[in-house]
Amino acid sequence: MQTLSAKDAKYGFGRLIDLARAEPVVVAKHGRAVVVVLAVEEYERLKAVEASVAPGCAQSEE
């Protein structure tokens, strides 16, 4: 998993998108990981896994 600084993510947003489509990318601010950016397909896959593991416990984020 790659890590980008918040500054690099901001000024290289297109690159961030390209990287995140291949694998999740950690974005760090002041040297601390704060968010992970991932492809929508991976997000949907994770939500489906969550729903199948604990039906009724998954909460909608939309």
BAFI-3210 file (N, C-alpha, C; in Angstrom, 3 decimals, decimal comma, padded with zeros to 6 digits):
// residues 62
n [1|2|3|4|5|6|7|8|9|10|11|12|13|14|15|16|17|18|19|20|21|22|23|24|25|26|27|28|29|30|31|32|33|34|35|36|37|38|39|40|41|42|43|44|45|46|47|48|49|50|51|52|53|54|55|56|57|58|59|60|61|62]
n.u [000,859|000,626|001,848|000,976|001,812|-000,387|-000,112|001,085|-001,010|-002,989|-001,922|-001,382|-003,730|-004,886|-002,981|-003,215|-005,795|-005,342|-003,470|-005,014|-006,949|-005,628|-004,655|-005,323|-004,576|-002,724|-003,148|-001,197|-000,907|001,103|002,904|001,362|-000,864|-004,009|-006,238|-007,601|-007,609|-009,553|-010,508|-013,815|-014,946|-013,596|-014,429|-017,194|-017,041|-016,007|-018,115|-020,108|-019,020|-019,018|-021,787|-022,566|-021,297|-022,289|-025,334|-027,791|-026,343|-024,748|-024,308|-025,744|-023,807|-024,496]
n.v [-001,166|002,129|005,312|008,692|012,109|014,601|016,971|016,130|014,531|016,447|018,234|016,457|015,203|013,764|011,755|010,492|009,411|007,590|005,858|004,870|003,418|001,132|000,092|000,459|003,687|005,328|008,428|010,793|013,187|015,577|013,535|011,481|008,845|009,498|009,099|006,656|006,099|004,536|002,512|002,686|000,239|-001,514|-000,491|-001,043|-003,849|-004,389|-003,413|-005,236|-007,605|-006,955|-006,734|-009,357|-010,753|-009,711|-009,436|-006,917|-005,430|-003,754|-000,395|002,170|004,386|006,354]
n.w [000,000|-000,910|000,309|000,490|001,030|002,417|001,048|-001,384|-002,302|-002,643|-004,602|-006,591|-007,490|-009,628|-010,000|-007,521|-007,771|-009,897|-008,683|-006,535|-007,851|-008,461|-006,032|-002,493|-001,076|001,350|002,926|004,407|007,021|008,400|008,907|009,929|009,350|007,979|006,315|004,017|000,610|-001,784|-004,603|-005,968|-006,584|-004,877|-002,422|-002,569|-002,658|-000,110|001,484|000,770|001,789|004,496|004,931|004,469|006,479|008,883|008,835|008,987|010,757|009,332|008,453|006,504|004,580|002,914]
ca.u [000,000|001,431|001,502|001,257|001,541|-001,591|000,301|001,233|-002,352|-003,712|-001,386|-001,317|-004,987|-005,035|-002,096|-003,846|-006,893|-004,755|-002,893|-006,081|-007,674|-004,827|-004,562|-005,605|-003,488|-002,791|-002,781|-000,665|-000,820|002,088|003,545|000,433|-001,891|-005,316|-007,295|-007,242|-008,392|-009,615|-011,414|-015,208|-015,196|-013,097|-015,344|-018,428|-016,724|-015,903|-019,462|-020,808|-018,466|-019,534|-023,204|-022,738|-020,769|-023,171|-026,559|-028,530|-025,419|-024,128|-024,999|-025,585|-022,972|-024,906]
ca.v [000,000|003,340|006,434|010,022|013,195|015,346|017,957|015,424|014,110|017,647|018,780|015,391|014,482|012,801|010,628|009,799|008,612|006,474|004,918|004,268|002,446|-000,094|-000,392|001,539|004,635|006,038|009,836|011,185|014,619|015,762|012,259|010,516|008,369|010,043|008,523|005,714|006,310|003,295|002,477|002,452|-001,201|-002,116|-000,046|-001,831|-005,215|-004,411|-003,248|-006,502|-008,542|-006,528|-007,068|-010,813|-011,231|-009,280|-008,853|-006,075|-004,578|-002,795|000,872|002,874|005,579|007,261]
ca.w [000,000|-001,013|001,176|-000,037|001,968|002,060|000,042|-002,661|-002,723|-003,088|-005,845|-007,584|-007,311|-010,722|-009,684|-006,397|-008,329|-010,647|-007,720|-005,744|-008,679|-008,461|-004,658|-001,540|-000,841|002,619|002,865|005,708|007,311|009,475|009,157|010,537|008,420|008,364|005,486|002,960|-000,605|-002,530|-005,754|-005,607|-006,676|-003,641|-001,365|-002,702|-002,269|001,353|002,032|000,557|002,765|005,793|004,989|004,528|007,760|009,971|008,292|009,908|011,515|008,417|008,390|005,238|004,643|001,846]
c.u [000,908|000,944|001,894|001,048|000,262|-001,275|000,422|-000,121|-003,129|-003,226|-001,247|-002,572|-005,221|-004,193|-002,680|-004,969|-006,345|-004,176|-003,983|-006,911|-006,935|-004,756|-004,881|-004,356|-003,735|-002,380|-002,395|-000,593|000,074|002,692|002,654|-000,632|-003,251|-006,469|-006,706|-008,175|-008,363|-010,641|-012,823|-015,543|-014,734|-013,982|-016,631|-018,206|-016,654|-017,267|-020,262|-020,320|-019,011|-021,000|-023,423|-022,254|-021,723|-024,432|-027,312|-027,645|-024,764|-024,975|-024,739|-024,791|-023,450|-025,907]
c.v [001,232|004,403|007,721|011,029|013,904|016,365|017,295|014,969|015,293|018,109|017,732|014,541|013,441|011,566|009,817|008,887|007,394|005,421|004,158|003,270|001,114|-000,729|000,766|002,398|005,335|007,483|010,257|012,700|014,766|014,422|011,191|010,132|008,856|009,472|007,499|005,981|004,999|003,402|002,146|000,963|-001,915|-001,731|-000,875|-003,290|-005,331|-004,268|-004,539|-007,556|-008,224|-006,941|-008,578|-011,388|-010,909|-008,635|-008,075|-005,160|-003,528|-001,549|001,531|004,140|006,642|008,263]
c.w [000,000|-000,035|000,471|001,081|001,506|000,964|-001,332|-003,200|-003,291|-004,460|-006,950|-007,522|-008,399|-010,484|-008,536|-006,891|-009,064|-009,707|-006,974|-006,547|-008,709|-007,073|-003,710|-001,295|000,490|002,365|004,278|005,824|008,535|009,899|009,768|009,528|008,891|007,551|004,523|001,793|-001,376|-003,637|-005,284|-005,670|-005,404|-002,458|-001,396|-002,302|-000,750|002,022|001,886|001,549|004,148|005,964|005,104|005,849|008,901|009,401|009,373|010,731|010,634|008,351|007,046|005,448|003,656|002,332]
res [m|q|t|l|s|a|k|d|a|k|y|g|f|g|r|l|i|d|l|a|r|a|e|p|v|v|v|a|k|h|g|r|a|v|v|v|v|l|a|v|e|e|y|e|r|l|k|a|v|e|a|s|v|a|p|g|c|a|q|s|e|e]
***
